Amino acid sequence: MSSVKTPQNAEQLRIARITDSGGPLLLACGQSLDVVDIAYETWGKLSPNKDNVVIVCHALTGDQYAGGVNPITDRPAWWPRMIGPGLPIDTNRFFVIATNVLGGCMGSTGPASIGPDGKAWGVRFPTLTIADMVRAQIRLVESLGIDRIFAAIGGSMGGMQVLEWARQWKGRVAAAIPIASAARQSAQNIGFYEVGRQAIMADPDWCEGAYLEAGKRPDRGLAVARMAAHITYVSEEALKQKFDRRLQDRQDFTFGFDADFQIESYLRYQGASFVDRFDANSYLYITRAMDYFDLSTEHEGQLTLAFDGVDARFCVFSFSSDWHYTPEESKAIVRALNAANVEVSYVTIETSKGHDAFLLDEPEFEAAMTGFINATADACGLAAGLVDEHAG
Amino acid sequence: MSSVKTPQNAEQLRIARITDSGGPLLLACGQSLDVVDIAYETWGKLSPNKDNVVIVCHALTGDQYAGGVNPITDRPAWWPRMIGPGLPIDTNRFFVIATNVLGGCMGSTGPASIGPDGKAWGVRFPTLTIADMVRAQIRLVESLGIDRIFAAIGGSMGGMQVLEWARQWKGRVAAAIPIASAARQSAQNIGFYEVGRQAIMADPDWCEGAYLEAGKRPDRGLAVARMAAHITYVSEEALKQKFDRRLQDRQDFTFGFDADFQIESYLRYQGASFVDRFDANSYLYITRAMDYFDLSTEHEGQLTLAFDGVDARFCVFSFSSDWHYTPEESKAIVRALNAANVEVSYVTIETSKGHDAFLLDEPEFEAAMTGFINATADACGLAAGLVDEHAG
């Protein structure tokens, strides 16, 4: 059994048992969980009237370590450009909370957690939805004594959570910022994630989901799943710019199956490093939640009806070269919000970087985020910064 | 060891041992093969002056059974709409030859063939290039007493072979028709095929390539490889039209990892049925040959120089929604041919079907093929049909 850098190795993990005060968490599948832990991290300070809370929601393989340095890896967190003093989500002004989603593997309850019978849940864990993840986040926020948030912000699957926040907490979410996301998972995306799931489940070390009990890990299958998904996160143009057909530390083909090309070496590295930080069953559950996501389902395909009564002010972001969650899918959200009389701005960032652009150096994106967040915070009457930061 | 429908089960296989007359086949990797069989199929009749030969080149997972019915499966061959009496490649006029590529698994010598030591080659088989495949095809054609061809036609990897035919047999190829192809494999495509190779090699039943000797088959890995590749053969629009988020024989989610969605069921079927007809090591070798394909490599990136002296008349086809081999990649071929003063027509077919459109019902494509083929044959002075077909 390989060593995985999970919170079991970490000392500073912050976890809230959200079922202690709220009771069992009822899930969309009909089952309920009696014990649910949600791991989270915060930045900044909660204002005296608790009006400056920003929820940051992570994507498929993210976690609660959004800003600054990830204490598990001692490397930059996944959104260090966005969260911090003077950054778009300014921790001098906002109290930022990021959780590890329900079903995740960085301290929140998920399939790797110990179940009621004292053994790891494995695939006996109930299937989750994005709405379930947000229900758990709301419980956490409530447990911190917070009854409204200034903003929910997230990219990719994080954007799906943002949509759910605005729906589940009507009247309590001032601003909603879904980035590079969609209101319904496309057939193509279901297909790519199904490839990943099949790769994991084809690995004999998956052990029908009970690998933890068996002392094994389906690392090979999980690495293949990650490689397949990773290609969708980058535009073809970016792959061409970054790698094209350049060879990896060699002058000519080796005429074999080594990683002759840089793109091969890069993908192999993505796969190999991923298995050190992620649980294969979590990958199954979280991709399944994304597949199941379609806000229009309960409204006979009418997305507009899904936004009925939503009163957050929206800013929807997309990236021109994103083919994983396309600008067209963001526009569908915008059209439905418009039709539902929800205030919405829409920004498409011209970039060649593809889906992962929201994690990368995109000055226009950061500027637009800063502008929308601050203008909305000003309109809401939020203090420009914490008093003690401005004193003296 | 599962039963695989390969030529070992077939009775009517036509095979030529091309090394009998030509001696060992020297490969681009520097190695040579002493014994090479090429399996092939023909339709129509060779004209008395042997001027009506059309070579049809198959794509990654195709074989020599291009027209009519595949005798191994008793189902339609892979290009039945294109090859036959009165069809675009009219077998009343042309003598059509299709081979199974070198490295394939439908009767041609490949990694599943028995090597010099009496054991299956496995990954000891030398690495191949597209140029090697065409060298073997030329040997075959020569062994049939043919010293020029009217046309080379093929889609996807078949189009790469078409480009090689025009380069290797200058003065002997009248028409070249590369369809939905490219002159250099893109980083994105290398990436997708690397995912497939890693899926195969991650399967313990791959046995480091020696699965035939071990009495095993890496079916799970090969199925995942096929699933990943298959998504690239279809446009997102086509997936939406054909499947969208429709459920497979059920009214609601099962909240598990069964194939709830039609797209999942479809991909699983693609994977499961593929392993019945294809050899995993052949998949490694043939995808590698595609990765290595870049006509501009030997000319410092100048594709035009690769077409120096080429005198075939070209018709390059692409499909508007093909993101596996994009219209832009076809245009790059056209631009280079133009710059090299090679006669070339370019046709983009507007379709939502994606890459696989060349295999599907596309009336405009078939009409344009018919028009180009017949006009070029007329210009070459080919008889409009075989004499005995017109007698009486």
Interface residues (C-beta under 8 A of the other chain):
Chain A: A28 C29 G30 V123 P126 T127 R184 Q185 S186 A187 Q188 I190 G191 F192 E194 V195 R197 Q198 A199 M201 A202 D203 P204 R220 G221 A223 V224 M227 A228 I231 E236 L239 K240 K242 F243 D244 R245 F253 F255 G256 F257 A259 D260 F261 I263 E264 L267 R268 G271 L284 R288 D291 Y292 D294 W323
Chain B: A28 C29 G30 V123 P126 T127 R184 Q185 S186 A187 Q188 I190 G191 F192 E194 V195 R197 Q198 A199 M201 A202 D203 P204 R220 G221 A223 V224 M227 A228 I231 E236 L239 K240 K242 F243 D244 R245 F253 F255 G256 F257 A259 D260 F261 I263 E264 L267 R268 G271 L284 R288 D291 Y292 D294 W323
